Amino acid sequence: MSATPPPDHPTTPPTPSPVKPSKRKERPELDDDTRRSYARLIGWLVLALVIAYAGLQMPLPWRLATIAASLVGVSLAVFLLVRSLRRRLPITIMVGALVFFTCFGFFLFTAGFQAIFWEASVQFDECLRSSVTERATQRCYDAYEQNMLDSIPGLR
């Protein structure tokens, strides 16, 4: 065995082909002021979420606060989502904006329908406050469903 390569093989290794740069843009680093502004925005979203949830637990006139807080929350969540997509912010901000949007959407949907069926909801709340047994509570739910269906014209 010889240490020299055969005559048809070159003695120098082939040069590596140049690595093409990735077409993916790197996420930019956020400075402290930008981080603080997004943290403040998320703080406002959390406050609106707490107000919206607390409003759902209150009697009916106070449930309108849920509608207001949910509208503010949905608009801020959409703003945060669009901003995070355009500026290529970290994925956790995008996921957080989607979670906020979903929560506020459910709260808005629930409180909106209670506002649409105002009379039925008021009677349901009064019935639930006076019910003691499970049978009475079930009667309240049945009456609520019936009152909602009766309030839709042309349904029956």
NORUR-V981993 format. One record per residue. N is the residue number from 1. RES is the residue in one small letter. SS is DSSP state (a for helix, b for strand, c for the rest). Layout:
n:N res:RES ss:SS
n:N res:RES ss:SS
//
This chain:
n:1 res:m ss:c
n:2 res:s ss:c
n:3 res:a ss:c
n:4 res:t ss:c
n:5 res:p ss:c
n:6 res:p ss:c
n:7 res:p ss:c
n:8 res:d ss:c
n:9 res:h ss:c
n:10 res:p ss:c
n:11 res:t ss:c
n:12 res:t ss:c
n:13 res:p ss:c
n:14 res:p ss:c
n:15 res:t ss:c
n:16 res:p ss:c
n:17 res:s ss:c
n:18 res:p ss:c
n:19 res:v ss:c
n:20 res:k ss:c
n:21 res:p ss:c
n:22 res:s ss:c
n:23 res:k ss:c
n:24 res:r ss:c
n:25 res:k ss:c
n:26 res:e ss:c
n:27 res:r ss:c
n:28 res:p ss:c
n:29 res:e ss:c
n:30 res:l ss:c
n:31 res:d ss:c
n:32 res:d ss:a
n:33 res:d ss:a
n:34 res:t ss:a
n:35 res:r ss:a
n:36 res:r ss:a
n:37 res:s ss:a
n:38 res:y ss:a
n:39 res:a ss:a
n:40 res:r ss:a
n:41 res:l ss:a
n:42 res:i ss:a
n:43 res:g ss:a
n:44 res:w ss:a
n:45 res:l ss:a
n:46 res:v ss:a
n:47 res:l ss:a
n:48 res:a ss:a
n:49 res:l ss:a
n:50 res:v ss:a
n:51 res:i ss:a
n:52 res:a ss:a
n:53 res:y ss:a
n:54 res:a ss:a
n:55 res:g ss:a
n:56 res:l ss:a
n:57 res:q ss:a
n:58 res:m ss:c
n:59 res:p ss:c
n:60 res:l ss:a
n:61 res:p ss:a
n:62 res:w ss:a
n:63 res:r ss:a
n:64 res:l ss:a
n:65 res:a ss:a
n:66 res:t ss:a
n:67 res:i ss:a
n:68 res:a ss:a
n:69 res:a ss:a
n:70 res:s ss:a
n:71 res:l ss:a
n:72 res:v ss:a
n:73 res:g ss:a
n:74 res:v ss:a
n:75 res:s ss:a
n:76 res:l ss:a
n:77 res:a ss:a
n:78 res:v ss:a
n:79 res:f ss:a
n:80 res:l ss:a
n:81 res:l ss:a
n:82 res:v ss:a
n:83 res:r ss:a
n:84 res:s ss:a
n:85 res:l ss:a
n:86 res:r ss:a
n:87 res:r ss:c
n:88 res:r ss:c
n:89 res:l ss:c
n:90 res:p ss:c
n:91 res:i ss:a
n:92 res:t ss:a
n:93 res:i ss:a
n:94 res:m ss:a
n:95 res:v ss:a
n:96 res:g ss:a
n:97 res:a ss:a
n:98 res:l ss:a
n:99 res:v ss:a
n:100 res:f ss:a
n:101 res:f ss:a
n:102 res:t ss:a
n:103 res:c ss:a
n:104 res:f ss:a
n:105 res:g ss:a
n:106 res:f ss:a
n:107 res:f ss:a
n:108 res:l ss:a
n:109 res:f ss:a
n:110 res:t ss:a
n:111 res:a ss:a
n:112 res:g ss:a
n:113 res:f ss:a
n:114 res:q ss:a
n:115 res:a ss:a
n:116 res:i ss:a
n:117 res:f ss:c
n:118 res:w ss:a
n:119 res:e ss:a
n:120 res:a ss:a
n:121 res:s ss:a
n:122 res:v ss:a
n:123 res:q ss:a
n:124 res:f ss:a
n:125 res:d ss:a
n:126 res:e ss:a
n:127 res:c ss:a
n:128 res:l ss:a
n:129 res:r ss:a
n:130 res:s ss:a
n:131 res:s ss:c
n:132 res:v ss:c
n:133 res:t ss:c
n:134 res:e ss:a
n:135 res:r ss:a
n:136 res:a ss:a
n:137 res:t ss:a
n:138 res:q ss:a
n:139 res:r ss:a
n:140 res:c ss:a
n:141 res:y ss:a
n:142 res:d ss:a
n:143 res:a ss:a
n:144 res:y ss:a
n:145 res:e ss:a
n:146 res:q ss:a
n:147 res:n ss:a
n:148 res:m ss:a
n:149 res:l ss:a
n:150 res:d ss:a
n:151 res:s ss:c
n:152 res:i ss:c
n:153 res:p ss:c
n:154 res:g ss:c
n:155 res:l ss:c
n:156 res:r ss:c
//
